[in-house]
Amino acid sequence: MKIDILTLFPEMFTGVLGTSILNKAKEKKIVEYNIVNYREFADNKHQTVDDYPYGGGAGMVLKPQPIFDAVENLKKGEGKPRIILLCPQGETFKQSKAEEFSREDHLIFICGHYEGYDERIREFVVTDEVSIGDYVLTGGELGAMVMIDSIVRLLPGALGNDDSPVLDSFSTGLLEHPHYTRPADFRGMKVPDILLSGDHRKIEEWREKESLRRTYLRRPDLLEGFPLTEKQRKWILEW
Ligand code: ADE
C-alpha cells in the first residue's frame, strides 16, 4: 500500500510512522509512506496556502491551488487513489472503514489547519471526508495518524500473527472478552477457574459470553442489528 500525507507539519508524523508496527510494516515493504508539505506547491512568492474567506468572517480558508497541484502530482501513477480529507464534518471513522481502506492500494490524506477548506477541494478533489470523532482538533494530522495506525495494522503481515486482527473488538461486531495472564492468583485477585480448566470448548463459550456481556453493558448500541443466536438471546435475558 502507498500512503501519501499532505500536511504543513511533516515533523508531526516522524515519531508515529517511525515507531513499532507502523515502522516495521514499512521495513517489511508492506507499506510506503510519503509525507508532502503542500506549502511547496504554493504558486506564489511567499508560499501562502491560506486566504480570507469570501463574504467575510473570522478565520482563514485553505486555498484550492496548492492542494489541487499537490494531489495532481501524486496521482501521476496508475490506479485511482482514495483521497481522504480529515475534517470534523466527515463521516465518523469506524473499524469497518479501516477494513475498507486497508483493501486499497493507494491512499492520500489531506490535513488542514484552518477554519475551513475551499469548498472546491471537497467537491472536486476529495473522495472521502472523515472525522475521527465528535470533537474539534487543531488540525487533521492527529486524525490521519489515528486512521493510518488502524489501517496499516490490518495489512497482511503487519502484525506478528496474521490472524490477530480477526478477533479484534469491533471486527467481530462485539467488544473483546477479558484477558488474563500469570499469576493465577495475584494478591488474592483470582483468574476465573474456567480459564485454567483446559476445557477448550468451555473456554470458547465463556469468552463468547463475556464478549457479549461487555458489549451489552458498555456499548449496547453495537448490538443494534447484530445477528444474535438463540443462545446469546437467552444470556442477555439473564442480565
Ligand atoms: N480536524 C479537526 N477536527 C477533526 C476531527 N474530529 N476529525 C478529523 N479531522 C479533524
Boltz pocket constraint, residues with backbone or C-beta under 6 A from the ligand:
constraints:
  - pocket:
      binder: B
      contacts: [[A, 86], [A, 87], [A, 88], [A, 112], [A, 130], [A, 131], [A, 132], [A, 133], [A, 134], [A, 135], [A, 136], [A, 137], [A, 138], [A, 139], [A, 140], [A, 143]]
      max_distance: 6.0
